[in-house]
Amino acid sequence: MDIKSLVYSRNVVEFVTVAKEFCVFLEGCEKHSARSFVDACNKVLPLLYYKATLLPQTDPIYDESNEQFVTEDDYKSVEHKVEYLLGQHNQYVEVNDPRIDELTGYYTASIGEYMADVYQDLKNFVLRYQVGNVEVMNDAIWECGSNFKDFWGIRLANLIRAFHILAHQGIDLENIQHPEEEEGAERDTSDWFITKRQQDFDHNNLA
């Protein structure tokens, strides 16, 4: 397949469409309730993962790294929007991370941080692809595919698991608490996402 046919192939164009919609969705996620955000993520994240697996194999043309469009402020904006939206349910127990504590057996990860990680790679990819230069588009596909295998793909898979739990395992998404707004207040954490996951983890280890 020649380079022009590759960059405009059906699988690439469909992935670009889903990736772009995902980025727009995150940039405006403050318009959602926690429930509608979780419901939407349960639909778009598996689709995004599937479309990423269909990206064609290619090799880079240029030696230098691709241009980075996403700034630290852009990253933090997405991270903080998701953290605020999910409140006490932003933290969850990760089961596939090298930072897992050998003593407790778990590592708590931030959904907001993982979403921002995925956003950063996808936004950079979409903006590079939209340049319209087939060589740049080819390298954008190559880098995105490589990063999917090595970095953001596992984060996306972990997010799919986290959002499945949020949607289907009795997590209260109607009463979101924002700790920074409740400093000094005593809070009941029994129904928090992280509390329930830790309890399940401890129970399974003791069984």
C-alpha positions as CSV (number, residue, x, y, z in Angstrom):
1,M,0.0,0.0,0.0
2,D,1.4,3.4,-1.0
3,I,1.7,6.1,1.7
4,K,-1.3,8.1,0.5
5,S,-3.6,5.1,0.4
6,L,-2.4,4.2,3.9
7,V,-3.0,7.6,5.6
8,Y,-6.5,7.9,4.0
9,S,-7.4,4.2,4.6
10,R,-10.8,3.5,6.1
11,N,-9.4,2.3,9.4
12,V,-7.2,5.4,9.8
13,V,-10.1,7.8,8.9
14,E,-12.4,6.1,11.4
15,F,-9.8,6.2,14.1
16,V,-9.2,9.9,13.5
17,T,-13.0,10.5,13.8
18,V,-13.3,8.7,17.1
19,A,-10.2,10.2,18.5
20,K,-11.3,13.7,17.6
21,E,-14.7,13.2,19.1
22,F,-13.1,11.8,22.3
23,C,-10.9,14.9,22.6
24,V,-13.8,17.3,22.1
25,F,-15.8,15.3,24.6
26,L,-13.1,15.6,27.3
27,E,-12.6,19.3,26.6
28,G,-16.2,20.0,27.3
29,C,-16.8,17.3,29.9
30,E,-17.7,19.9,32.6
31,K,-21.1,20.1,30.9
32,H,-21.9,16.6,32.0
33,S,-23.2,15.2,35.3
34,A,-21.1,12.4,36.8
35,R,-23.7,9.9,35.7
36,S,-23.9,11.0,32.0
37,F,-20.0,11.3,31.9
38,V,-19.6,7.7,33.1
39,D,-22.3,6.4,30.7
40,A,-20.6,8.2,27.8
41,C,-17.2,6.9,28.7
42,N,-18.5,3.3,28.9
43,K,-19.5,3.7,25.2
44,V,-16.6,5.7,23.7
45,L,-13.6,4.1,25.5
46,P,-14.1,0.5,24.3
47,L,-14.7,1.9,20.8
48,L,-11.6,3.9,20.9
49,Y,-9.5,0.9,22.0
50,Y,-11.0,-1.2,19.2
51,K,-10.3,1.4,16.6
52,A,-6.7,1.8,17.8
53,T,-6.1,-1.9,17.3
54,L,-7.0,-1.5,13.6
55,L,-4.4,1.2,12.8
56,P,-2.1,0.0,10.0
57,Q,1.5,-0.8,10.5
58,T,3.9,1.8,9.1
59,D,7.4,3.1,9.5
60,P,8.5,6.7,10.3
61,I,9.7,8.8,7.4
62,Y,11.4,11.7,9.4
63,D,14.2,11.2,11.9
64,E,13.1,14.1,14.2
65,S,10.3,13.8,16.7
66,N,6.8,14.9,15.8
67,E,5.6,18.4,16.8
68,Q,3.9,18.5,20.2
69,F,0.7,20.6,20.3
70,V,-0.8,19.8,23.7
71,T,0.6,22.1,26.4
72,E,0.9,21.4,30.1
73,D,-2.0,23.7,30.7
74,D,-4.1,21.7,28.2
75,Y,-3.2,18.5,30.0
76,K,-4.0,19.9,33.4
77,S,-7.3,21.4,32.3
78,V,-8.6,18.0,31.2
79,E,-7.2,16.2,34.3
80,H,-8.8,18.7,36.7
81,K,-12.1,18.7,34.9
82,V,-12.4,14.9,35.2
83,E,-11.2,15.0,38.8
84,Y,-13.8,17.6,39.7
85,L,-16.5,15.8,37.9
86,L,-15.9,12.4,39.6
87,G,-15.1,13.9,43.0
88,Q,-14.4,11.2,45.5
89,H,-14.6,8.5,42.8
90,N,-11.7,9.8,40.8
91,Q,-9.2,7.5,42.7
92,Y,-9.4,3.8,42.0
93,V,-7.4,0.7,42.8
94,E,-5.1,-0.2,39.9
95,V,-4.3,-3.9,39.4
96,N,-1.8,-3.6,36.5
97,D,0.7,-1.0,37.4
98,P,4.4,-1.4,38.3
99,R,4.0,1.0,41.2
100,I,1.7,-1.5,43.1
101,D,2.7,-1.4,46.7
102,E,4.3,-4.7,47.8
103,L,2.9,-4.4,51.3
104,T,-0.7,-3.4,50.7
105,G,-1.0,-5.1,47.3
106,Y,-2.6,-2.2,45.5
107,Y,-1.8,1.2,43.9
108,T,-4.4,3.9,43.7
109,A,-4.5,5.7,40.3
110,S,-6.3,8.8,39.2
111,I,-8.9,8.5,36.4
112,G,-8.4,12.2,35.6
113,E,-4.6,11.7,35.1
114,Y,-5.1,8.6,32.9
115,M,-7.8,10.4,30.8
116,A,-5.4,13.3,30.4
117,D,-2.6,10.9,29.3
118,V,-4.8,9.4,26.6
119,Y,-6.1,12.8,25.6
120,Q,-2.5,14.1,25.2
121,D,-1.5,11.5,22.7
122,L,-4.7,11.5,20.8
123,K,-5.0,15.3,20.5
124,N,-1.4,15.5,19.3
125,F,-2.2,12.8,16.8
126,V,-5.3,14.5,15.5
127,L,-3.7,17.8,15.1
128,R,-0.7,16.3,13.2
129,Y,-3.0,14.3,11.0
130,Q,-5.0,17.4,10.1
131,V,-1.8,19.1,8.7
132,G,-2.6,17.3,5.4
133,N,1.0,16.4,4.6
134,V,1.0,12.7,3.9
135,E,4.6,12.2,5.3
136,V,3.6,14.0,8.6
137,M,0.3,12.0,8.7
138,N,2.2,8.8,8.2
139,D,4.5,9.6,11.1
140,A,1.6,10.6,13.2
141,I,0.0,7.2,12.6
142,W,3.3,5.5,13.4
143,E,3.8,7.4,16.7
144,C,0.2,7.0,17.8
145,G,0.3,3.3,17.2
146,S,3.6,2.9,19.0
147,N,2.4,4.9,22.0
148,F,-0.8,2.8,22.1
149,K,1.3,-0.3,22.5
150,D,3.8,1.1,25.0
151,F,1.9,3.7,27.0
152,W,-1.7,4.9,26.5
153,G,-3.2,1.6,25.4
154,I,-2.8,0.0,28.9
155,R,-4.1,3.2,30.5
156,L,-7.2,3.1,28.2
157,A,-7.7,-0.6,29.1
158,N,-7.5,0.2,32.8
159,L,-10.0,3.1,32.3
160,I,-12.5,0.8,30.7
161,R,-12.3,-1.4,33.8
162,A,-12.7,1.6,36.1
163,F,-15.7,3.0,34.2
164,H,-17.3,-0.4,34.1
165,I,-17.2,-0.5,37.9
166,L,-18.5,3.0,38.2
167,A,-21.4,2.2,36.0
168,H,-22.4,-1.2,37.1
169,Q,-21.3,-1.9,40.7
170,G,-23.5,0.3,42.9
171,I,-21.3,3.4,43.0
172,D,-23.3,6.5,44.1
173,L,-22.8,9.0,41.2
174,E,-25.5,11.4,42.4
175,N,-23.8,12.8,45.5
176,I,-20.4,13.9,44.3
177,Q,-18.1,15.3,47.0
178,H,-15.3,17.7,46.3
179,P,-12.8,17.4,49.2
180,E,-11.3,20.9,48.5
181,E,-14.8,22.4,49.2
182,E,-15.3,20.4,52.4
183,E,-12.0,20.9,54.3
184,G,-12.5,20.1,58.0
185,A,-15.8,18.3,57.4
186,E,-16.2,14.7,58.5
187,R,-17.1,12.6,55.5
188,D,-18.6,9.1,55.2
189,T,-16.3,7.3,52.7
190,S,-18.0,3.9,52.9
191,D,-19.6,4.3,49.4
192,W,-16.5,5.8,47.7
193,F,-15.2,4.0,44.7
194,I,-11.7,3.6,46.1
195,T,-13.0,2.3,49.5
196,K,-15.2,-0.4,47.9
197,R,-12.3,-1.5,45.6
198,Q,-9.9,-1.8,48.5
199,Q,-12.4,-3.7,50.5
200,D,-13.0,-6.1,47.7
201,F,-9.2,-6.5,47.1
202,D,-8.6,-7.2,50.8
203,H,-11.4,-9.7,51.0
204,N,-10.2,-11.6,48.0
205,N,-6.6,-11.8,49.4
206,L,-7.9,-13.1,52.7
207,A,-10.2,-15.7,51.2
